[in-house]
């Protein structure tokens, strides 16, 4: 019987308030160019929310503050096992022109409604939709 692996990742849903409305920053995946949220494996020396902030900078070129409480999580099958991804909000305070994965991904701001339509993982869409109802998204 083949051994099953379990991995933990964390991700961020970067957001800003523009003209009184919340916007979500999505990035493209590297291979399939799907619209996703920044996420990655949790490094041993970081907490899940610190890792989510790190991924947001590396993949989307943004920094900000976020809550240490996860908004939720979702699961996918990849790398020969199950991956559980904890999701945190990230209120963007700075957007950088240069960042590590700039040449690998596109990034784009979307309204809550359009972000929900763009992401193809139902659990992520549900969390984004919930962020639209919550004024602080902590």
Secondary structure, DSSP 8 states (H G I E B T S, - for coil): ----EEEEEEEEEEEEEETTEEEEEEEE-TTT--EE-EEEE--TTS-HHHHHHHHHHHHH-EEEE--SS--EEEEEEETTEEEEEEEEEEEEEEE-S--TTTTT--EEEEEHHHHHHH---HHHHHHHHHHHH-SS--
